Amino acid sequence: MPGIVGLVSRQPPALCSARVMEMVACMQHETFYVSGIHVAPELGVFAGWSAHEHSFADCQPIVGDDQVTLVFSGECYSDPGSSDSTASRLLQLYRDREHTFFEELNGIFSGLLIDRRRHKVVLFNDRYGLDRIYYHEGREGFYFASEAKSLLRILPELRAYDSEGLADFLRYGCTSDWRSLFRDVGILPAGSAWDVTRQPYKKRSYSTLVALESQPQLTVESFQDEFTDTLTRVLGCYVDSDRPVGVSLTGGIDTRLIMASSAAQNGRLLSYTFGGVAGDTVDVRLAARVASACRIPHRVLRIGSDFFSDYSSLADRTVYVTDGYFGVCGAHEIYLNRQARGLAPVRLTGNFGSEIFRGASTFKPLRLSPNLIDAGLRRELLVERSSASNSTSPNPVSFAAFKEIPWKLFGVARAAQSQLSMRTPYLDNELLALAFRAPAVCRRSLMPWATILTRIGAGLASIPTDQGLFPASRFFSSVASIWYKTSFRVDYWRKDALPHWLTGFDDLLSGLDGILGSHRFLTYRRWFRDELAEYVCDQLRASRTLQSPLWNRRFVDQLADDHINGRKNYLPDIDMVLTCAAIDRLLLCATGTHSSSGNTH
């Protein structure tokens, strides 16, 4: 995974350099990664990096002629007029705007700034904390890495669960409050710029949340004007690239707004949509129409037979690459994004638009079966505690941007980023600031967005969205949205969340695809019954899984039979048990890097 690692320590330089090289090796998941190390022994600083070849960060280390060095991960969209398309241009921004440097960065990134002139070393990240940095404050120094496994590799004492982190993980499928899954391993909070030159570390935040939340609200008409102008202006930075850019196109409003922009239509773009083994989802059908109207090439990237034959390796790789934050039911993400990289190494998406602008949320309890977790451990771990993870923010944009996206949605982003550079304009600094000014009706209704889409892309106004929005007709939108929303909920309920008492009618319910249409191409509940049944049985009944202190052994022993034979739907339980088994095997017990075959060495 592209990222940075390092330590600040007064241990012998040779030892520190060797440790950094080990940490970098843990992040070398693909042959198209480039990597290296940079040391400043006079400051006790030893750093390393890994990046996609020919990417924004493939210019490391960035060394200035004024004793300033930058080690960087991710992408920035500051100064779009610069002729330099790499992170090298950031040093000039630091020289010009040293005191406001971090506030002016725009993108998803992390980095280490080494300023020898001022004897200063600053570890920083983006304002969301989405380009995650794990850290450990030890007696021998300060350690940090984009992937937790790099810390676990060289510090075996950290190879254990953090009890509060595990409790969150079992409740929500993620950790919260910048707490990690692992003992004594923290996560750098969003918008951090920590001076780690000497203890005590200066842990500064450059976040401007108070200023964002205190902005006056716009009228609907004013917001529509501002959004149209802002998206049109900023999108050019996301489309512009020396490398091919592929639009991950869906039937939703967020990618539709991107495609409606003249910047997108004038770019050298191609598009693709993820699809299942066979048949076309609503996304596939609508995306093809949008691409055709915009006159850009379109492909459907599908789940193939090799996905099932290689599933064990893909599942392990997913858990390993994401440090456990994306589970075995996320194995498709690396598989499909690998195909996408074959078309274009940069992926432009509409990700997070619904969360930022329309209040969509996936931050909900997993509702695992009450008998899954060992009774004694359940009492110890799953006590209610007042944390940010089980409370809502008074501002929905703040909650989405600074909690849900970096905590709950981190894993899916990290899996995709292992294969390609992923961009979304909906986390742009200007669009985020505008989201705080949106009137409440824009979060409740799609109709204001229909007006925006008609303004900037009249040619797409006759194509409905996946929620039944017909931009050209308010009447048809009102009628169609009821149908689309109902069919979406039924599709999700049938393919993922089918109640136990209806699992016996699974085959009969499959005929609803032809009546209501198919929204979801991922059918893990059925795959675990059919194509992946042998994998599920083998993993659930492995002695290591059954001996885990996390689970009620008798319940786990029955899981596979009940699910595969169609008596119950235990999809979330199976996902959690197998994910935790992989975390234990690959991260807590293993000490090497993960190979493409799914083994450790």
C-alpha positions in Angstrom: 0.0 0.0 0.0 1.4 3.5 -0.8 2.3 5.3 2.4 5.1 6.4 4.7 6.8 4.8 7.7 9.4 6.0 10.2 10.8 6.5 13.6 12.3 9.3 15.7 14.8 7.8 18.0 18.3 8.1 19.4 19.0 4.4 19.0 22.0 3.5 16.7 21.5 4.8 13.2 22.2 1.4 11.6 19.5 -0.3 13.7 17.0 2.4 13.0 17.6 2.3 9.2 17.2 -1.5 9.3 13.9 -1.2 11.1 12.6 1.3 8.6 13.5 -1.0 5.7 11.6 -3.8 7.4 8.6 -1.5 7.8 8.7 -0.5 4.2 8.9 -4.2 3.1 5.6 -4.8 4.9 3.8 -2.4 2.6 5.2 -3.7 -0.7 2.0 -5.5 -1.8 2.5 -5.1 -5.6 5.3 -5.2 -8.1 4.4 -1.8 -9.5 5.2 -0.1 -6.1 8.4 2.0 -5.8 10.0 2.6 -2.4 13.0 3.9 -0.5 14.2 5.4 2.7 15.6 8.8 3.9 17.5 9.4 7.1 18.5 12.5 9.1 20.6 10.9 11.9 21.5 14.3 13.2 17.8 14.8 14.1 17.3 11.1 15.0 14.8 10.8 12.1 14.5 7.7 9.9 11.8 7.5 7.3 10.6 5.4 4.4 7.9 5.3 1.7 6.1 3.2 -0.8 4.2 4.7 -3.8 2.6 3.7 -7.1 5.0 4.1 -10.0 4.5 7.4 -12.0 2.0 8.6 -9.3 2.0 12.1 -7.7 4.2 10.8 -4.8 6.7 9.0 -7.1 9.4 11.6 -6.6 10.8 10.7 -3.2 12.5 11.9 -1.2 11.7 15.5 -2.1 14.8 17.4 -1.1 15.1 21.2 -1.4 18.3 23.2 -1.6 17.4 24.9 1.7 17.7 21.8 4.0 14.0 21.0 3.8 13.0 17.5 2.9 9.5 16.0 2.4 8.4 12.4 2.5 4.9 12.3 1.1 1.9 9.9 0.5 -1.2 10.6 -1.5 -2.2 13.4 -3.8 -2.6 17.2 -3.5 -4.6 19.5 -5.7 -3.1 22.8 -4.5 -1.7 25.1 -7.2 -3.4 23.4 -10.2 -1.6 25.7 -12.6 1.8 24.4 -11.7 3.8 22.7 -14.5 5.1 20.2 -12.0 2.5 17.3 -11.6 4.3 15.7 -8.7 4.6 16.3 -5.0 7.9 18.1 -5.6 6.0 21.4 -6.0 4.9 21.2 -2.4 8.3 22.4 -1.2 7.8 25.7 -2.9 4.4 26.1 -1.3 6.1 25.4 2.1 8.6 28.1 1.4 5.9 30.6 0.4 3.3 29.8 3.0 5.2 28.1 5.8 2.8 29.2 8.6 -0.3 28.2 6.7 1.2 25.4 4.7 -0.9 22.5 6.1 -4.2 24.5 6.0 -3.7 25.2 2.2 -3.1 21.5 1.2 -6.0 20.1 -0.6 -6.4 16.3 -1.0 -6.0 13.0 0.7 -2.4 12.7 2.0 0.1 12.3 4.8 3.7 13.2 5.1 6.8 13.9 7.1 8.3 17.4 6.8 12.0 17.6 7.9 13.2 21.2 8.3 16.9 21.0 9.3 17.1 24.8 9.4 14.7 25.0 12.3 15.5 21.6 13.8 11.9 20.7 13.2 10.2 17.4 12.1 6.4 17.5 11.5 4.2 14.4 10.9 1.0 15.5 9.2 -2.1 14.1 7.5 -5.2 15.4 5.6 -8.0 17.2 7.3 -10.1 14.0 7.4 -7.5 11.6 8.5 -8.4 9.3 5.6 -4.8 8.8 4.6 -4.3 7.0 7.9 -1.2 7.1 10.0 -0.7 4.6 12.9 1.7 5.6 15.7 3.3 4.2 18.8 5.0 6.2 21.5 7.6 4.0 23.1 10.5 4.3 25.4 12.9 4.0 22.6 11.2 6.5 20.3 8.2 7.6 18.3 7.1 5.1 15.6 4.7 5.8 12.8 3.4 4.0 9.6 0.6 4.1 7.1 -0.1 0.4 7.9 -0.3 -1.0 11.4 1.4 -4.2 10.3 4.6 -2.2 9.8 4.6 -1.4 13.5 3.6 -4.9 14.5 6.4 -6.3 12.4 9.2 -4.6 14.4 7.5 -4.3 17.7 6.1 -7.7 18.6 4.8 -6.4 22.0 2.0 -4.6 20.1 0.6 -7.8 18.6 -2.5 -7.9 20.7 -6.0 -6.4 20.5 -6.8 -3.2 22.2 -9.9 -4.0 24.3 -11.8 -0.8 23.5 -10.9 -1.0 19.9 -12.0 -4.6 19.7 -15.3 -3.7 21.4 -16.0 -1.0 18.8 -15.0 -3.4 16.0 -17.4 -6.0 17.1 -20.2 -3.4 17.5 -19.7 -1.3 14.4 -17.1 -3.0 12.2 -14.6 -0.2 12.8 -12.8 1.6 15.6 -13.6 5.1 16.7 -12.0 8.1 18.5 -8.7 7.6 16.7 -8.2 4.3 18.6 -6.9 1.3 16.6 -7.5 -2.4 16.9 -4.1 -3.0 18.3 -2.6 -2.5 21.8 -0.8 0.8 22.3 -1.2 1.8 18.7 -3.0 5.1 18.1 -4.3 6.7 14.9 -3.2 10.2 14.0 -6.3 12.4 14.4 -7.7 14.2 11.4 -5.9 17.5 10.5 -2.8 16.8 12.6 0.6 18.5 12.3 2.7 17.0 15.1 6.2 18.2 15.8 8.0 15.0 16.9 11.5 16.5 17.1 11.7 16.3 20.9 9.5 15.3 23.8 7.0 16.3 24.8 5.7 16.2 21.2 3.8 19.3 20.0 0.5 17.7 18.9 -1.1 20.6 16.9 -4.3 20.4 14.9 -4.8 22.6 11.9 -8.4 21.7 11.5 -10.9 24.6 11.1 -14.0 22.8 12.2 -15.4 25.7 14.2 -15.0 28.1 11.3 -16.7 25.6 9.0 -19.7 25.0 11.2 -20.2 28.7 11.9 -20.8 29.7 8.3 -24.2 31.1 7.4 -26.7 28.9 5.6 -27.5 29.6 1.9 -30.9 29.7 0.3 -31.7 26.8 -2.0 -31.2 29.0 -5.1 -27.9 30.4 -3.8 -26.6 27.0 -2.9 -27.4 25.6 -6.3 -25.5 28.5 -8.0 -22.5 28.1 -5.6 -22.4 24.3 -6.0 -22.6 24.5 -9.8 -19.8 27.1 -10.0 -17.6 25.3 -7.4 -17.9 21.8 -8.9 -17.2 23.1 -12.4 -14.1 25.0 -11.2 -12.5 22.4 -9.0 -13.2 19.3 -11.1 -10.5 20.2 -13.6 -7.8 19.3 -11.0 -9.3 15.8 -10.6 -9.6 15.2 -14.3 -6.2 16.6 -15.2 -3.5 13.9 -15.2 -0.5 12.7 -17.1 -1.9 9.2 -16.7 -5.2 7.8 -18.0 -8.2 8.5 -15.7 -11.1 6.1 -15.4 -14.4 7.2 -14.0 -16.0 4.6 -11.8 -19.5 5.3 -13.1 -22.7 4.3 -11.3 -26.3 5.2 -11.7 -26.2 7.7 -8.8 -26.4 11.4 -8.7 -22.8 12.0 -7.6 -21.1 10.5 -10.6 -23.8 12.0 -12.8 -22.9 15.5 -11.6 -19.2 14.7 -12.4 -20.0 13.5 -15.9 -22.3 16.5 -16.6 -19.4 18.9 -16.0 -17.7 20.2 -19.1 -14.3 19.5 -17.5 -15.1 15.8 -17.4 -16.5 15.7 -21.0 -13.5 17.5 -22.4 -11.0 15.3 -20.6 -9.3 12.1 -21.9 -11.6 9.9 -19.9 -12.9 6.3 -20.0 -15.5 4.8 -17.7 -16.4 1.5 -16.2 -18.9 0.0 -13.8 -18.4 -3.0 -11.5 -20.8 -5.9 -12.2 -21.6 -9.4 -11.0 -21.0 -12.8 -12.6 -23.9 -12.3 -15.0 -26.8 -10.0 -15.8 -26.9 -6.2 -15.6 -27.7 -4.2 -12.5 -29.5 -0.9 -12.5 -26.0 0.8 -12.2 -24.7 -1.0 -15.2 -27.6 -0.1 -17.4 -27.8 3.5 -16.4 -24.0 4.1 -16.4 -23.8 2.8 -20.0 -26.5 5.3 -21.1 -24.6 8.2 -19.4 -21.3 7.2 -20.9 -22.9 7.0 -24.3 -24.5 10.4 -24.0 -21.1 11.8 -22.9 -19.3 9.9 -25.8 -16.7 8.3 -23.6 -15.8 4.6 -23.7 -17.5 2.3 -21.1 -16.7 -1.1 -19.8 -18.3 -3.5 -17.3 -15.8 -5.1 -15.0 -17.2 -8.3 -13.7 -16.7 -10.9 -11.0 -15.3 -13.9 -12.8 -14.8 -17.6 -12.0 -11.2 -16.9 -10.9 -12.7 -14.8 -8.0 -14.1 -17.9 -6.5 -11.1 -20.2 -7.2 -8.8 -17.6 -5.7 -11.1 -16.4 -2.9 -9.0 -17.7 0.0 -6.0 -15.7 -1.2 -8.1 -12.6 -2.0 -9.8 -12.6 1.4 -6.5 -12.9 3.2 -4.9 -10.2 1.1 -7.9 -7.8 1.8 -7.6 -8.3 5.5 -3.8 -8.0 5.4 -3.7 -4.9 3.2 -6.3 -3.0 5.3 -5.0 -4.1 8.7 -8.3 -5.9 9.3 -10.5 -2.9 8.6 -12.0 -4.5 5.5 -13.1 -8.1 6.0 -13.5 -11.2 3.9 -16.8 -9.8 2.5 -14.7 -7.1 0.9 -12.5 -9.4 -1.2 -14.1 -8.1 -4.4 -12.6 -4.6 -3.9 -9.0 -5.5 -4.7 -10.1 -7.9 -7.4 -12.2 -5.3 -9.3 -9.8 -2.4 -8.7 -7.0 -4.6 -10.1 -9.1 -4.8 -13.3 -9.7 -1.1 -13.2 -6.0 -0.4 -13.0 -5.5 -2.4 -16.2 -7.7 0.3 -17.9 -6.4 3.4 -16.0 -4.1 3.8 -12.9 -6.2 6.8 -11.7 -9.8 6.2 -10.6 -12.2 9.1 -10.3 -15.3 8.4 -8.2 -18.4 10.0 -6.7 -17.5 8.5 -3.3 -18.6 10.3 -0.2 -20.9 12.8 -2.1 -24.0 11.3 -0.5 -22.5 11.3 3.0 -21.2 14.9 2.8 -24.2 16.5 1.0 -27.2 14.3 1.6 -26.8 12.7 5.0 -26.5 9.1 3.8 -24.9 6.9 6.5 -23.6 3.4 7.0 -22.5 4.0 10.5 -24.9 1.5 12.2 -24.5 -1.4 14.6 -23.6 -4.7 13.0 -26.2 -6.5 15.2 -24.2 -9.8 15.4 -26.0 -12.8 16.8 -26.2 -12.5 20.6 -24.7 -15.9 21.1 -21.7 -15.4 18.8 -19.3 -13.9 21.3 -18.1 -15.8 24.3 -20.3 -14.9 27.2 -17.6 -13.8 29.6 -15.9 -11.7 26.9 -19.2 -10.2 25.9 -19.7 -8.8 29.4 -16.2 -7.4 29.4 -16.1 -5.9 25.9 -19.6 -4.9 24.9 -20.6 -2.6 27.8 -22.1 0.6 26.7 -19.6 3.5 26.8 -20.1 7.1 25.9 -17.9 7.6 22.8 -18.2 9.5 19.6 -18.9 6.2 17.8 -22.3 5.7 19.4 -23.5 9.2 19.4 -24.4 11.6 16.5 -22.7 14.8 15.9 -24.8 17.9 16.2 -23.7 18.8 12.6 -24.3 16.0 10.1 -21.6 17.2 7.7 -19.0 17.2 10.6 -20.0 13.7 11.5 -19.8 12.4 7.9 -16.5 14.1 7.1 -14.6 13.7 10.3 -16.0 10.5 11.8 -17.9 8.2 9.4 -15.6 8.6 6.4 -12.2 8.1 8.1 -13.5 5.5 10.6 -16.3 3.4 9.0 -15.4 3.9 5.3 -11.6 3.7 5.6 -11.3 0.0 4.8 -12.9 0.1 1.4 -10.8 3.2 0.4 -7.6 1.5 1.6 -8.3 -1.7 -0.4 -8.9 0.3 -3.6 -5.8 2.5 -3.1 -3.6 -0.6 -2.9 -4.3 -0.9 -6.7 -4.7 2.6 -8.0 -4.8 6.3 -7.2 -8.4 7.1 -6.1 -9.8 10.6 -6.4 -13.1 12.2 -5.4 -14.0 15.8 -5.7 -16.5 15.6 -2.9 -13.7 15.9 -0.3 -12.3 19.0 -2.0 -11.7 21.8 0.5 -14.0 24.2 -1.3 -16.9 21.7 -1.7 -16.6 20.6 1.9 -16.8 24.2 3.1 -19.9 24.6 0.8 -21.5 21.5 2.3 -21.7 23.3 5.7 -23.8 26.0 4.0 -26.3 23.8 2.3 -29.9 24.3 3.3 -31.6 21.4 5.1 -33.9 20.6 2.2 -30.8 19.6 0.1 -30.2 16.9 2.6 -33.8 15.6 2.6 -34.7 15.8 -1.1 -33.1 15.1 -4.4 -35.2 17.7 -6.3 -32.7 20.6 -5.7 -30.0 18.3 -7.2 -32.2 17.7 -10.2 -32.1 21.4 -10.9 -28.3 21.5 -10.6 -27.9 18.5 -12.9 -30.2 20.1 -15.5 -28.1 23.3 -15.4 -24.7 21.7 -15.9 -25.7 18.7 -18.0 -28.9 19.2 -19.9 -28.0 16.3 -22.1 -28.2 13.9 -19.2 -31.5 15.2 -17.8 -33.5 12.6 -19.5 -31.6 9.6 -18.0 -33.0 8.6 -14.5 -30.7 8.0 -11.6 -30.6 4.9 -9.5 -33.1 6.5 -7.1 -35.6 7.3 -9.8 -34.7 10.9 -10.2 -35.7 12.3 -13.6 -34.1 15.7 -13.7 -36.2 16.8 -16.7 -39.6 16.0 -14.9 -40.6 16.6 -11.3 -43.7 14.5 -11.8 -41.9 11.4 -13.1 -39.3 11.8 -10.4 -42.0 11.7 -7.7 -43.5 8.5 -9.1 -40.3 6.7 -10.1 -38.5 7.4 -6.8 -41.0 5.4 -4.9 -40.5 2.4 -7.2 -36.7 2.7 -7.2 -36.3 3.1 -3.4 -38.7 0.2 -2.8 -36.9 -2.1 -5.2 -33.5 -1.1 -3.8 -34.5 -1.9 -0.2 -36.1 -5.2 -1.2 -32.9 -6.1 -3.2 -30.7 -5.3 -0.2 -33.0 -7.2 2.2 -33.1 -10.2 -0.1 -29.4 -10.5 -1.0 -27.9 -9.5 2.4 -30.3 -9.1 5.2 -32.9 -11.9 4.6 -34.5 -12.9 8.0 -33.9 -16.4 9.2 -37.6 -17.4 8.8 -37.5 -16.5 5.0 -34.2 -18.3 4.1 -36.1 -21.4 3.1 -37.8 -19.4 0.3 -34.5 -18.1 -1.1 -34.8 -19.8 -4.5 -38.4 -18.5 -4.9 -37.4 -14.9 -4.0 -34.6 -14.9 -6.6 -37.2 -14.4 -9.3 -37.8 -10.9 -8.0 -34.7 -9.7 -10.0 -36.8 -10.0 -13.2 -39.6 -8.0 -11.6 -38.0 -5.3 -9.5 -34.5 -5.2 -11.1 -31.2 -5.8 -9.5 -29.3 -3.1 -7.6 -26.6 -5.2 -5.9 -24.1 -7.4 -7.8 -22.5 -8.7 -4.6 -24.3 -11.7 -3.2 -22.0 -13.0 -0.4 -24.9 -14.5 1.4 -25.6 -16.9 -1.5 -21.9 -17.3 -2.4 -21.2 -18.5 1.2 -24.0 -21.1 0.6 -22.9 -22.2 -2.8 -19.6 -21.3 -4.6 -17.7 -20.5 -1.3 -19.4 -23.1 0.9 -16.2 -25.3 1.2 -14.1 -22.3 2.1 -16.6 -21.2 4.8 -16.7 -24.7 6.3 -12.9 -25.1 6.3 -12.3 -21.7 7.9 -15.1 -21.9 10.5 -14.1 -25.4 11.6 -10.3 -24.8 11.6 -9.0 -25.6 15.1 -7.5 -22.1 15.4 -10.9 -20.5 14.8 -12.7 -22.7 17.2 -10.1 -22.2 19.9 -10.3 -18.4 19.7 -11.3 -16.9 23.1 -13.5 -14.4 21.2 -16.2 -16.9 20.3 -18.8 -19.2 21.7 -17.4 -22.4 20.2 -20.6 -24.3 20.1 -22.4 -21.5 18.2 -19.5 -21.1 15.7 -19.4 -24.9 15.1 -23.1 -24.7 14.0 -22.8 -21.5 11.9 -21.7 -23.2 8.6 -24.3 -25.9 8.7 -27.2 -23.5 9.4 -26.1 -21.0 6.8 -25.2 -23.4 4.0 -28.3 -25.5 4.4 -30.5 -22.5 4.2 -31.9 -22.7 7.8 -30.5 -19.3 8.8 -28.8 -16.2 7.4 -25.5 -15.7 9.3 -23.7 -13.5 6.8 -22.5 -10.8 9.3 -21.5 -13.4 11.8 -19.5 -15.4 9.3 -17.8 -12.3 8.0 -16.7 -11.2 11.5 -15.5 -14.6 12.6 -13.5 -15.2 9.4 -12.1 -11.7 9.4 -10.9 -11.9 13.0 -9.4 -15.3 12.3 -7.4 -13.7 9.4 -6.4 -10.8 11.7 -5.1 -13.3 14.3 -3.3 -15.4 11.7 -1.8 -12.7 9.5 -1.3 -9.7 11.8 -1.1 -10.8 15.4 0.8 -14.1 15.0 2.6 -13.7 11.7 5.8 -11.7 11.4 6.4 -11.6 7.7 5.0 -10.0 4.6 1.9 -11.4 2.8 2.5 -13.1 -0.5 0.2 -13.2 -3.5 -0.7 -16.7 -2.7 -2.1 -15.8 0.7 0.7 -17.1 2.8 3.2 -15.4 5.2 6.9 -15.8 4.9 
